[in-house]
Amino acid sequence: MSLRFDVELKDGAVCPMATKAFNVFLALDRVAKFKRSDGWVVVGKDPLRDLKKDNDYPLFAERRSFV
């Protein structure tokens, strides 16, 4: 089961969203704010992690180890 958290989109909709979907919506500039354990984070105002840092492998890359 994937991690889900509350996201408010720029159109005012609030919905639970999985991390992959969140990254897509964030890249498309559709996210207004999202909820962390310590409160809501406003996109464009509060600090965010670097999306490119977490995407250093192709979307469908094989990440299992074949030992």
PDB file of N, CA, C, O and CB in Angstrom:
ATOM      1  N   MET A   1       0.841  -1.184   0.000  1.00  0.00           N
ATOM      2  CA  MET A   1       0.000   0.000   0.000  1.00  0.00           C
ATOM      3  C   MET A   1       0.879   1.237   0.000  1.00  0.00           C
ATOM      4  O   MET A   1       1.827   1.333   0.780  1.00  0.00           O
ATOM      5  CB  MET A   1      -0.953   0.004   1.213  1.00  0.00           C
ATOM      6  N   SER A   2       0.566   2.186  -0.876  1.00  0.00           N
ATOM      7  CA  SER A   2       1.391   3.378  -0.983  1.00  0.00           C
ATOM      8  C   SER A   2       0.983   4.425   0.049  1.00  0.00           C
ATOM      9  O   SER A   2      -0.155   4.456   0.516  1.00  0.00           O
ATOM     10  CB  SER A   2       1.297   3.960  -2.389  1.00  0.00           C
ATOM     11  N   LEU A   3       1.925   5.262   0.383  1.00  0.00           N
ATOM     12  CA  LEU A   3       1.700   6.340   1.332  1.00  0.00           C
ATOM     13  C   LEU A   3       0.804   7.389   0.693  1.00  0.00           C
ATOM     14  O   LEU A   3       1.023   7.796  -0.448  1.00  0.00           O
ATOM     15  CB  LEU A   3       3.038   6.964   1.791  1.00  0.00           C
ATOM     16  N   ARG A   4      -0.202   7.821   1.433  1.00  0.00           N
ATOM     17  CA  ARG A   4      -1.107   8.870   0.932  1.00  0.00           C
ATOM     18  C   ARG A   4      -1.169  10.000   1.940  1.00  0.00           C
ATOM     19  O   ARG A   4      -1.098   9.780   3.149  1.00  0.00           O
ATOM     20  CB  ARG A   4      -2.533   8.305   0.661  1.00  0.00           C
ATOM     21  N   PHE A   5      -1.303  11.205   1.427  1.00  0.00           N
ATOM     22  CA  PHE A   5      -1.425  12.368   2.296  1.00  0.00           C
ATOM     23  C   PHE A   5      -2.335  13.376   1.624  1.00  0.00           C
ATOM     24  O   PHE A   5      -2.558  13.314   0.415  1.00  0.00           O
ATOM     25  CB  PHE A   5      -0.036  12.992   2.608  1.00  0.00           C
ATOM     26  N   ASP A   6      -2.865  14.310   2.415  1.00  0.00           N
ATOM     27  CA  ASP A   6      -3.819  15.293   1.909  1.00  0.00           C
ATOM     28  C   ASP A   6      -3.114  16.353   1.077  1.00  0.00           C
ATOM     29  O   ASP A   6      -2.070  16.879   1.464  1.00  0.00           O
ATOM     30  CB  ASP A   6      -4.579  15.947   3.064  1.00  0.00           C
ATOM     31  N   VAL A   7      -3.712  16.658  -0.082  1.00  0.00           N
ATOM     32  CA  VAL A   7      -3.184  17.652  -1.004  1.00  0.00           C
ATOM     33  C   VAL A   7      -4.326  18.577  -1.401  1.00  0.00           C
ATOM     34  O   VAL A   7      -5.420  18.115  -1.723  1.00  0.00           O
ATOM     35  CB  VAL A   7      -2.533  16.981  -2.258  1.00  0.00           C
ATOM     36  N   GLU A   8      -4.074  19.882  -1.379  1.00  0.00           N
ATOM     37  CA  GLU A   8      -5.055  20.838  -1.892  1.00  0.00           C
ATOM     38  C   GLU A   8      -4.554  21.345  -3.231  1.00  0.00           C
ATOM     39  O   GLU A   8      -3.465  21.909  -3.330  1.00  0.00           O
ATOM     40  CB  GLU A   8      -5.289  22.024  -0.890  1.00  0.00           C
ATOM     41  N   LEU A   9      -5.373  21.136  -4.269  1.00  0.00           N
ATOM     42  CA  LEU A   9      -5.015  21.578  -5.608  1.00  0.00           C
ATOM     43  C   LEU A   9      -5.374  23.045  -5.785  1.00  0.00           C
ATOM     44  O   LEU A   9      -6.127  23.606  -4.989  1.00  0.00           O
ATOM     45  CB  LEU A   9      -5.718  20.719  -6.670  1.00  0.00           C
ATOM     46  N   LYS A  10      -4.841  23.658  -6.814  1.00  0.00           N
ATOM     47  CA  LYS A  10      -5.092  25.085  -7.065  1.00  0.00           C
ATOM     48  C   LYS A  10      -6.557  25.377  -7.372  1.00  0.00           C
ATOM     49  O   LYS A  10      -7.002  26.517  -7.240  1.00  0.00           O
ATOM     50  CB  LYS A  10      -4.229  25.569  -8.218  1.00  0.00           C
ATOM     51  N   ASP A  11      -7.315  24.348  -7.783  1.00  0.00           N
ATOM     52  CA  ASP A  11      -8.746  24.564  -8.043  1.00  0.00           C
ATOM     53  C   ASP A  11      -9.586  24.441  -6.775  1.00  0.00           C
ATOM     54  O   ASP A  11     -10.811  24.551  -6.825  1.00  0.00           O
ATOM     55  CB  ASP A  11      -9.247  23.570  -9.084  1.00  0.00           C
ATOM     56  N   GLY A  12      -8.918  24.209  -5.622  1.00  0.00           N
ATOM     57  CA  GLY A  12      -9.613  24.137  -4.341  1.00  0.00           C
ATOM     58  C   GLY A  12      -9.958  22.737  -3.879  1.00  0.00           C
ATOM     59  O   GLY A  12     -10.368  22.558  -2.732  1.00  0.00           O
ATOM     60  N   ALA A  13      -9.805  21.743  -4.733  1.00  0.00           N
ATOM     61  CA  ALA A  13     -10.101  20.362  -4.358  1.00  0.00           C
ATOM     62  C   ALA A  13      -9.053  19.854  -3.372  1.00  0.00           C
ATOM     63  O   ALA A  13      -7.858  20.090  -3.548  1.00  0.00           O
ATOM     64  CB  ALA A  13     -10.155  19.453  -5.609  1.00  0.00           C
ATOM     65  N   VAL A  14      -9.513  19.151  -2.331  1.00  0.00           N
ATOM     66  CA  VAL A  14      -8.616  18.522  -1.363  1.00  0.00           C
ATOM     67  C   VAL A  14      -8.831  17.021  -1.464  1.00  0.00           C
ATOM     68  O   VAL A  14      -9.960  16.538  -1.380  1.00  0.00           O
ATOM     69  CB  VAL A  14      -8.874  19.043   0.104  1.00  0.00           C
ATOM     70  N   CYS A  15      -7.733  16.287  -1.646  1.00  0.00           N
ATOM     71  CA  CYS A  15      -7.866  14.845  -1.802  1.00  0.00           C
ATOM     72  C   CYS A  15      -6.625  14.135  -1.278  1.00  0.00           C
ATOM     73  O   CYS A  15      -5.538  14.712  -1.248  1.00  0.00           O
ATOM     74  CB  CYS A  15      -8.108  14.482  -3.272  1.00  0.00           C
ATOM     75  N   PRO A  16      -6.794  12.869  -0.860  1.00  0.00           N
ATOM     76  CA  PRO A  16      -5.626  12.074  -0.498  1.00  0.00           C
ATOM     77  C   PRO A  16      -4.903  11.674  -1.783  1.00  0.00           C
ATOM     78  O   PRO A  16      -5.538  11.307  -2.771  1.00  0.00           O
ATOM     79  CB  PRO A  16      -6.033  10.812   0.338  1.00  0.00           C
ATOM     80  N   MET A  17      -3.583  11.746  -1.763  1.00  0.00           N
ATOM     81  CA  MET A  17      -2.827  11.482  -2.972  1.00  0.00           C
ATOM     82  C   MET A  17      -1.593  10.648  -2.662  1.00  0.00           C
ATOM     83  O   MET A  17      -0.924  10.877  -1.654  1.00  0.00           O
ATOM     84  CB  MET A  17      -2.429  12.789  -3.649  1.00  0.00           C
ATOM     85  N   ALA A  18      -1.291   9.687  -3.518  1.00  0.00           N
ATOM     86  CA  ALA A  18      -0.084   8.880  -3.393  1.00  0.00           C
ATOM     87  C   ALA A  18       1.121   9.714  -3.827  1.00  0.00           C
ATOM     88  O   ALA A  18       0.980  10.700  -4.550  1.00  0.00           O
ATOM     89  CB  ALA A  18      -0.193   7.577  -4.241  1.00  0.00           C
ATOM     90  N   THR A  19       2.294   9.307  -3.379  1.00  0.00           N
ATOM     91  CA  THR A  19       3.512  10.068  -3.633  1.00  0.00           C
ATOM     92  C   THR A  19       3.793  10.259  -5.122  1.00  0.00           C
ATOM     93  O   THR A  19       4.149  11.360  -5.541  1.00  0.00           O
ATOM     94  CB  THR A  19       4.684   9.382  -2.983  1.00  0.00           C
ATOM     95  N   LYS A  20       3.641   9.207  -5.929  1.00  0.00           N
ATOM     96  CA  LYS A  20       3.904   9.324  -7.369  1.00  0.00           C
ATOM     97  C   LYS A  20       2.979  10.342  -8.021  1.00  0.00           C
ATOM     98  O   LYS A  20       3.422  11.181  -8.805  1.00  0.00           O
ATOM     99  CB  LYS A  20       3.743   7.964  -8.052  1.00  0.00           C
ATOM    100  N   ALA A  21       1.697  10.266  -7.696  1.00  0.00           N
ATOM    101  CA  ALA A  21       0.728  11.209  -8.257  1.00  0.00           C
ATOM    102  C   ALA A  21       1.040  12.624  -7.786  1.00  0.00           C
ATOM    103  O   ALA A  21       0.947  13.575  -8.562  1.00  0.00           O
ATOM    104  CB  ALA A  21      -0.713  10.817  -7.859  1.00  0.00           C
ATOM    105  N   PHE A  22       1.409  12.762  -6.516  1.00  0.00           N
ATOM    106  CA  PHE A  22       1.766  14.071  -5.978  1.00  0.00           C
ATOM    107  C   PHE A  22       2.922  14.681  -6.762  1.00  0.00           C
ATOM    108  O   PHE A  22       2.886  15.864  -7.102  1.00  0.00           O
ATOM    109  CB  PHE A  22       2.133  13.959  -4.494  1.00  0.00           C
ATOM    110  N   ASN A  23       3.938  13.888  -7.048  1.00  0.00           N
ATOM    111  CA  ASN A  23       5.090  14.400  -7.797  1.00  0.00           C
ATOM    112  C   ASN A  23       4.684  14.893  -9.184  1.00  0.00           C
ATOM    113  O   ASN A  23       5.191  15.909  -9.660  1.00  0.00           O
ATOM    114  CB  ASN A  23       6.162  13.314  -7.924  1.00  0.00           C
ATOM    115  N   VAL A  24       3.767  14.170  -9.830  1.00  0.00           N
ATOM    116  CA  VAL A  24       3.285  14.586 -11.149  1.00  0.00           C
ATOM    117  C   VAL A  24       2.511  15.893 -11.046  1.00  0.00           C
ATOM    118  O   VAL A  24       2.766  16.824 -11.810  1.00  0.00           O
ATOM    119  CB  VAL A  24       2.398  13.491 -11.774  1.00  0.00           C
ATOM    120  N   PHE A  25       1.570  15.974 -10.110  1.00  0.00           N
ATOM    121  CA  PHE A  25       0.773  17.193  -9.947  1.00  0.00           C
ATOM    122  C   PHE A  25       1.653  18.381  -9.552  1.00  0.00           C
ATOM    123  O   PHE A  25       1.409  19.505  -9.990  1.00  0.00           O
ATOM    124  CB  PHE A  25      -0.324  16.977  -8.891  1.00  0.00           C
ATOM    125  N   LEU A  26       2.664  18.138  -8.734  1.00  0.00           N
ATOM    126  CA  LEU A  26       3.580  19.205  -8.325  1.00  0.00           C
ATOM    127  C   LEU A  26       4.376  19.695  -9.531  1.00  0.00           C
ATOM    128  O   LEU A  26       4.555  20.901  -9.700  1.00  0.00           O
ATOM    129  CB  LEU A  26       4.537  18.713  -7.208  1.00  0.00           C
ATOM    130  N   ALA A  27       4.851  18.789 -10.361  1.00  0.00           N
ATOM    131  CA  ALA A  27       5.602  19.164 -11.559  1.00  0.00           C
ATOM    132  C   ALA A  27       4.730  19.937 -12.552  1.00  0.00           C
ATOM    133  O   ALA A  27       5.229  20.787 -13.289  1.00  0.00           O
ATOM    134  CB  ALA A  27       6.176  17.916 -12.232  1.00  0.00           C
ATOM    135  N   LEU A  28       3.434  19.642 -12.569  1.00  0.00           N
ATOM    136  CA  LEU A  28       2.502  20.341 -13.458  1.00  0.00           C
ATOM    137  C   LEU A  28       1.996  21.654 -12.858  1.00  0.00           C
ATOM    138  O   LEU A  28       1.153  22.326 -13.452  1.00  0.00           O
ATOM    139  CB  LEU A  28       1.322  19.440 -13.779  1.00  0.00           C
ATOM    140  N   ASP A  29       2.513  22.018 -11.678  1.00  0.00           N
ATOM    141  CA  ASP A  29       2.138  23.257 -10.989  1.00  0.00           C
ATOM    142  C   ASP A  29       0.646  23.302 -10.662  1.00  0.00           C
ATOM    143  O   ASP A  29       0.007  24.345 -10.803  1.00  0.00           O
ATOM    144  CB  ASP A  29       2.514  24.464 -11.841  1.00  0.00           C
ATOM    145  N   ARG A  30       0.091  22.167 -10.225  1.00  0.00           N
ATOM    146  CA  ARG A  30      -1.330  22.083  -9.891  1.00  0.00           C
ATOM    147  C   ARG A  30      -1.577  22.056  -8.383  1.00  0.00           C
ATOM    148  O   ARG A  30      -2.725  22.127  -7.946  1.00  0.00           O
ATOM    149  CB  ARG A  30      -1.936  20.849 -10.528  1.00  0.00           C
ATOM    150  N   VAL A  31      -0.495  21.954  -7.569  1.00  0.00           N
ATOM    151  CA  VAL A  31      -0.625  21.824  -6.118  1.00  0.00           C
ATOM    152  C   VAL A  31      -0.520  23.189  -5.448  1.00  0.00           C
ATOM    153  O   VAL A  31       0.431  23.934  -5.682  1.00  0.00           O
ATOM    154  CB  VAL A  31       0.448  20.873  -5.560  1.00  0.00           C
ATOM    155  N   ALA A  32      -1.508  23.508  -4.613  1.00  0.00           N
ATOM    156  CA  ALA A  32      -1.477  24.749  -3.836  1.00  0.00           C
ATOM    157  C   ALA A  32      -0.769  24.519  -2.503  1.00  0.00           C
ATOM    158  O   ALA A  32       0.096  25.298  -2.102  1.00  0.00           O
ATOM    159  CB  ALA A  32      -2.909  25.282  -3.601  1.00  0.00           C
ATOM    160  N   LYS A  33      -1.155  23.427  -1.817  1.00  0.00           N
ATOM    161  CA  LYS A  33      -0.513  23.091  -0.545  1.00  0.00           C
ATOM    162  C   LYS A  33      -0.751  21.624  -0.233  1.00  0.00           C
ATOM    163  O   LYS A  33      -1.625  20.982  -0.817  1.00  0.00           O
ATOM    164  CB  LYS A  33      -1.047  23.987   0.604  1.00  0.00           C
ATOM    165  N   PHE A  34       0.045  21.101   0.701  1.00  0.00           N
ATOM    166  CA  PHE A  34      -0.104  19.710   1.118  1.00  0.00           C
ATOM    167  C   PHE A  34       0.219  19.605   2.591  1.00  0.00           C
ATOM    168  O   PHE A  34       0.905  20.454   3.161  1.00  0.00           O
ATOM    169  CB  PHE A  34       0.806  18.771   0.286  1.00  0.00           C
ATOM    170  N   LYS A  35      -0.291  18.544   3.197  1.00  0.00           N
ATOM    171  CA  LYS A  35      -0.181  18.386   4.643  1.00  0.00           C
ATOM    172  C   LYS A  35       0.961  17.457   5.016  1.00  0.00           C
ATOM    173  O   LYS A  35       1.044  16.327   4.536  1.00  0.00           O
ATOM    174  CB  LYS A  35      -1.484  17.860   5.216  1.00  0.00           C
ATOM    175  N   ARG A  36       1.840  17.948   5.880  1.00  0.00           N
ATOM    176  CA  ARG A  36       2.898  17.146   6.490  1.00  0.00           C
ATOM    177  C   ARG A  36       2.483  16.883   7.927  1.00  0.00           C
ATOM    178  O   ARG A  36       1.469  17.402   8.395  1.00  0.00           O
ATOM    179  CB  ARG A  36       4.303  17.866   6.415  1.00  0.00           C
ATOM    180  N   SER A  37       3.264  16.083   8.618  1.00  0.00           N
ATOM    181  CA  SER A  37       2.930  15.753  10.006  1.00  0.00           C
ATOM    182  C   SER A  37       2.910  16.994  10.906  1.00  0.00           C
ATOM    183  O   SER A  37       2.203  17.018  11.914  1.00  0.00           O
ATOM    184  CB  SER A  37       3.928  14.736  10.552  1.00  0.00           C
ATOM    185  N   ASP A  38       3.681  18.018  10.545  1.00  0.00           N
ATOM    186  CA  ASP A  38       3.732  19.228  11.369  1.00  0.00           C
ATOM    187  C   ASP A  38       2.858  20.368  10.845  1.00  0.00           C
ATOM    188  O   ASP A  38       2.942  21.489  11.347  1.00  0.00           O
ATOM    189  CB  ASP A  38       5.150  19.703  11.471  1.00  0.00           C
ATOM    190  N   GLY A  39       2.021  20.095   9.842  1.00  0.00           N
ATOM    191  CA  GLY A  39       1.100  21.109   9.337  1.00  0.00           C
ATOM    192  C   GLY A  39       1.122  21.216   7.818  1.00  0.00           C
ATOM    193  O   GLY A  39       1.760  20.419   7.130  1.00  0.00           O
ATOM    194  N   TRP A  40       0.416  22.214   7.316  1.00  0.00           N
ATOM    195  CA  TRP A  40       0.295  22.415   5.867  1.00  0.00           C
ATOM    196  C   TRP A  40       1.514  23.156   5.323  1.00  0.00           C
ATOM    197  O   TRP A  40       2.037  24.074   5.955  1.00  0.00           O
ATOM    198  CB  TRP A  40      -0.994  23.197   5.533  1.00  0.00           C
ATOM    199  N   VAL A  41       1.955  22.737   4.136  1.00  0.00           N
ATOM    200  CA  VAL A  41       3.068  23.365   3.426  1.00  0.00           C
ATOM    201  C   VAL A  41       2.488  24.072   2.217  1.00  0.00           C
ATOM    202  O   VAL A  41       1.778  23.458   1.420  1.00  0.00           O
ATOM    203  CB  VAL A  41       4.163  22.315   3.006  1.00  0.00           C
ATOM    204  N   VAL A  42       2.782  25.359   2.070  1.00  0.00           N
ATOM    205  CA  VAL A  42       2.285  26.148   0.946  1.00  0.00           C
ATOM    206  C   VAL A  42       3.353  26.136  -0.151  1.00  0.00           C
ATOM    207  O   VAL A  42       4.490  26.553   0.068  1.00  0.00           O
ATOM    208  CB  VAL A  42       1.937  27.619   1.388  1.00  0.00           C
ATOM    209  N   VAL A  43       2.969  25.654  -1.327  1.00  0.00           N
ATOM    210  CA  VAL A  43       3.889  25.588  -2.465  1.00  0.00           C
ATOM    211  C   VAL A  43       4.201  27.017  -2.922  1.00  0.00           C
ATOM    212  O   VAL A  43       3.300  27.836  -3.102  1.00  0.00           O
ATOM    213  CB  VAL A  43       3.279  24.739  -3.643  1.00  0.00           C
ATOM    214  N   GLY A  44       5.480  27.293  -3.102  1.00  0.00           N
ATOM    215  CA  GLY A  44       5.909  28.631  -3.513  1.00  0.00           C
ATOM    216  C   GLY A  44       6.272  29.524  -2.350  1.00  0.00           C
ATOM    217  O   GLY A  44       6.874  30.580  -2.540  1.00  0.00           O
ATOM    218  N   LYS A  45       5.912  29.111  -1.140  1.00  0.00           N
ATOM    219  CA  LYS A  45       6.228  29.901   0.047  1.00  0.00           C
ATOM    220  C   LYS A  45       7.144  29.122   0.983  1.00  0.00           C
ATOM    221  O   LYS A  45       8.172  29.640   1.419  1.00  0.00           O
ATOM    222  CB  LYS A  45       4.942  30.311   0.780  1.00  0.00           C
ATOM    223  N   ASP A  46       6.779  27.890   1.293  1.00  0.00           N
ATOM    224  CA  ASP A  46       7.553  27.057   2.207  1.00  0.00           C
ATOM    225  C   ASP A  46       8.591  26.245   1.425  1.00  0.00           C
ATOM    226  O   ASP A  46       8.397  25.968   0.241  1.00  0.00           O
ATOM    227  CB  ASP A  46       6.618  26.117   3.013  1.00  0.00           C
ATOM    228  N   PRO A  47       9.696  25.860   2.084  1.00  0.00           N
ATOM    229  CA  PRO A  47      10.733  25.079   1.382  1.00  0.00           C
ATOM    230  C   PRO A  47      10.247  23.676   1.027  1.00  0.00           C
ATOM    231  O   PRO A  47       9.560  23.021   1.811  1.00  0.00           O
ATOM    232  CB  PRO A  47      11.997  24.981   2.244  1.00  0.00           C
ATOM    233  N   LEU A  48      10.620  23.231  -0.177  1.00  0.00           N
ATOM    234  CA  LEU A  48      10.280  21.900  -0.666  1.00  0.00           C
ATOM    235  C   LEU A  48      11.565  21.154  -0.990  1.00  0.00           C
ATOM    236  O   LEU A  48      12.619  21.761  -1.175  1.00  0.00           O
ATOM    237  CB  LEU A  48       9.355  21.979  -1.914  1.00  0.00           C
ATOM    238  N   ARG A  49      11.467  19.830  -1.056  1.00  0.00           N
ATOM    239  CA  ARG A  49      12.626  19.034  -1.470  1.00  0.00           C
ATOM    240  C   ARG A  49      12.829  19.197  -2.969  1.00  0.00           C
ATOM    241  O   ARG A  49      11.929  19.637  -3.685  1.00  0.00           O
ATOM    242  CB  ARG A  49      12.441  17.529  -1.099  1.00  0.00           C
ATOM    243  N   ASP A  50      14.000  18.846  -3.427  1.00  0.00           N
ATOM    244  CA  ASP A  50      14.328  18.925  -4.841  1.00  0.00           C
ATOM    245  C   ASP A  50      13.761  17.708  -5.566  1.00  0.00           C
ATOM    246  O   ASP A  50      14.186  16.583  -5.299  1.00  0.00           O
ATOM    247  CB  ASP A  50      15.858  19.024  -5.046  1.00  0.00           C
ATOM    248  N   LEU A  51      12.815  17.910  -6.471  1.00  0.00           N
ATOM    249  CA  LEU A  51      12.193  16.795  -7.196  1.00  0.00           C
ATOM    250  C   LEU A  51      13.206  16.035  -8.043  1.00  0.00           C
ATOM    251  O   LEU A  51      13.133  14.811  -8.150  1.00  0.00           O
ATOM    252  CB  LEU A  51      11.062  17.308  -8.082  1.00  0.00           C
ATOM    253  N   LYS A  52      14.145  16.749  -8.643  1.00  0.00           N
ATOM    254  CA  LYS A  52      15.125  16.095  -9.511  1.00  0.00           C
ATOM    255  C   LYS A  52      16.045  15.183  -8.711  1.00  0.00           C
ATOM    256  O   LYS A  52      16.526  14.180  -9.238  1.00  0.00           O
ATOM    257  CB  LYS A  52      15.950  17.140 -10.266  1.00  0.00           C
ATOM    258  N   LYS A  53      16.296  15.514  -7.456  1.00  0.00           N
ATOM    259  CA  LYS A  53      17.163  14.708  -6.606  1.00  0.00           C
ATOM    260  C   LYS A  53      16.584  13.308  -6.416  1.00  0.00           C
ATOM    261  O   LYS A  53      17.333  12.331  -6.392  1.00  0.00           O
ATOM    262  CB  LYS A  53      17.365  15.389  -5.248  1.00  0.00           C
ATOM    263  N   ASP A  54      15.279  13.198  -6.282  1.00  0.00           N
ATOM    264  CA  ASP A  54      14.630  11.914  -6.043  1.00  0.00           C
ATOM    265  C   ASP A  54      14.309  11.152  -7.322  1.00  0.00           C
ATOM    266  O   ASP A  54      13.857  10.009  -7.258  1.00  0.00           O
ATOM    267  CB  ASP A  54      13.372  12.124  -5.265  1.00  0.00           C
ATOM    268  N   ASN A  55      14.531  11.754  -8.461  1.00  0.00           N
ATOM    269  CA  ASN A  55      14.193  11.116  -9.732  1.00  0.00           C
ATOM    270  C   ASN A  55      15.450  10.847 -10.557  1.00  0.00           C
ATOM    271  O   ASN A  55      15.526  11.242 -11.721  1.00  0.00           O
ATOM    272  CB  ASN A  55      13.215  11.993 -10.528  1.00  0.00           C
ATOM    273  N   ASP A  56      16.426  10.183  -9.965  1.00  0.00           N
ATOM    274  CA  ASP A  56      17.674   9.919 -10.663  1.00  0.00           C
ATOM    275  C   ASP A  56      17.656   8.590 -11.417  1.00  0.00           C
ATOM    276  O   ASP A  56      18.707   8.126 -11.860  1.00  0.00           O
ATOM    277  CB  ASP A  56      18.816   9.931  -9.684  1.00  0.00           C
ATOM    278  N   TYR A  57      16.510   7.984 -11.569  1.00  0.00           N
ATOM    279  CA  TYR A  57      16.381   6.752 -12.329  1.00  0.00           C
ATOM    280  C   TYR A  57      15.137   6.861 -13.209  1.00  0.00           C
ATOM    281  O   TYR A  57      14.194   7.576 -12.868  1.00  0.00           O
ATOM    282  CB  TYR A  57      16.302   5.508 -11.384  1.00  0.00           C
ATOM    283  N   PRO A  58      15.132   6.145 -14.353  1.00  0.00           N
ATOM    284  CA  PRO A  58      13.952   6.189 -15.228  1.00  0.00           C
ATOM    285  C   PRO A  58      12.696   5.717 -14.499  1.00  0.00           C
ATOM    286  O   PRO A  58      12.775   4.949 -13.540  1.00  0.00           O
ATOM    287  CB  PRO A  58      14.182   5.327 -16.477  1.00  0.00           C
ATOM    288  N   LEU A  59      11.556   6.179 -14.957  1.00  0.00           N
ATOM    289  CA  LEU A  59      10.280   5.890 -14.305  1.00  0.00           C
ATOM    290  C   LEU A  59      10.046   4.394 -14.121  1.00  0.00           C
ATOM    291  O   LEU A  59       9.543   3.978 -13.078  1.00  0.00           O
ATOM    292  CB  LEU A  59       9.144   6.487 -15.106  1.00  0.00           C
ATOM    293  N   PHE A  60      10.397   3.586 -15.102  1.00  0.00           N
ATOM    294  CA  PHE A  60      10.137   2.154 -15.022  1.00  0.00           C
ATOM    295  C   PHE A  60      11.428   1.346 -14.840  1.00  0.00           C
ATOM    296  O   PHE A  60      11.512   0.201 -15.285  1.00  0.00           O
ATOM    297  CB  PHE A  60       9.407   1.690 -16.274  1.00  0.00           C
ATOM    298  N   ALA A  61      12.410   1.927 -14.201  1.00  0.00           N
ATOM    299  CA  ALA A  61      13.692   1.253 -14.000  1.00  0.00           C
ATOM    300  C   ALA A  61      13.531   0.043 -13.091  1.00  0.00           C
ATOM    301  O   ALA A  61      12.713   0.051 -12.171  1.00  0.00           O
ATOM    302  CB  ALA A  61      14.724   2.224 -13.410  1.00  0.00           C
ATOM    303  N   GLU A  62      14.303  -0.979 -13.351  1.00  0.00           N
ATOM    304  CA  GLU A  62      14.331  -2.167 -12.506  1.00  0.00           C
ATOM    305  C   GLU A  62      15.214  -1.856 -11.316  1.00  0.00           C
ATOM    306  O   GLU A  62      16.408  -1.601 -11.480  1.00  0.00           O
ATOM    307  CB  GLU A  62      14.847  -3.426 -13.285  1.00  0.00           C
ATOM    308  N   ARG A  63      14.637  -1.873 -10.105  1.00  0.00           N
ATOM    309  CA  ARG A  63      15.389  -1.491  -8.921  1.00  0.00           C
ATOM    310  C   ARG A  63      15.677  -2.682  -8.013  1.00  0.00           C
ATOM    311  O   ARG A  63      16.312  -2.517  -6.971  1.00  0.00           O
ATOM    312  CB  ARG A  63      14.635  -0.431  -8.154  1.00  0.00           C
ATOM    313  N   ARG A  64      15.224  -3.876  -8.386  1.00  0.00           N
ATOM    314  CA  ARG A  64      15.509  -5.052  -7.571  1.00  0.00           C
ATOM    315  C   ARG A  64      16.936  -5.515  -7.810  1.00  0.00           C
ATOM    316  O   ARG A  64      17.482  -5.336  -8.898  1.00  0.00           O
ATOM    317  CB  ARG A  64      14.516  -6.186  -7.880  1.00  0.00           C
ATOM    318  N   SER A  65      17.517  -6.092  -6.821  1.00  0.00           N
ATOM    319  CA  SER A  65      18.871  -6.618  -6.929  1.00  0.00           C
ATOM    320  C   SER A  65      18.804  -8.091  -7.329  1.00  0.00           C
ATOM    321  O   SER A  65      18.057  -8.866  -6.730  1.00  0.00           O
ATOM    322  CB  SER A  65      19.648  -6.439  -5.591  1.00  0.00           C
ATOM    323  N   PHE A  66      19.564  -8.467  -8.313  1.00  0.00           N
ATOM    324  CA  PHE A  66      19.625  -9.864  -8.758  1.00  0.00           C
ATOM    325  C   PHE A  66      20.948 -10.454  -8.299  1.00  0.00           C
ATOM    326  O   PHE A  66      21.903 -10.520  -9.073  1.00  0.00           O
ATOM    327  CB  PHE A  66      19.472  -9.978 -10.314  1.00  0.00           C
ATOM    328  N   VAL A  67      21.009 -10.880  -7.055  1.00  0.00           N
ATOM    329  CA  VAL A  67      22.236 -11.427  -6.499  1.00  0.00           C
ATOM    330  C   VAL A  67      22.157 -12.925  -6.454  1.00  0.00           C
ATOM    331  O   VAL A  67      23.102 -13.580  -6.013  1.00  0.00           O
ATOM    332  CB  VAL A  67      22.504 -10.870  -5.111  1.00  0.00           C
TER     333      VAL A  67
END
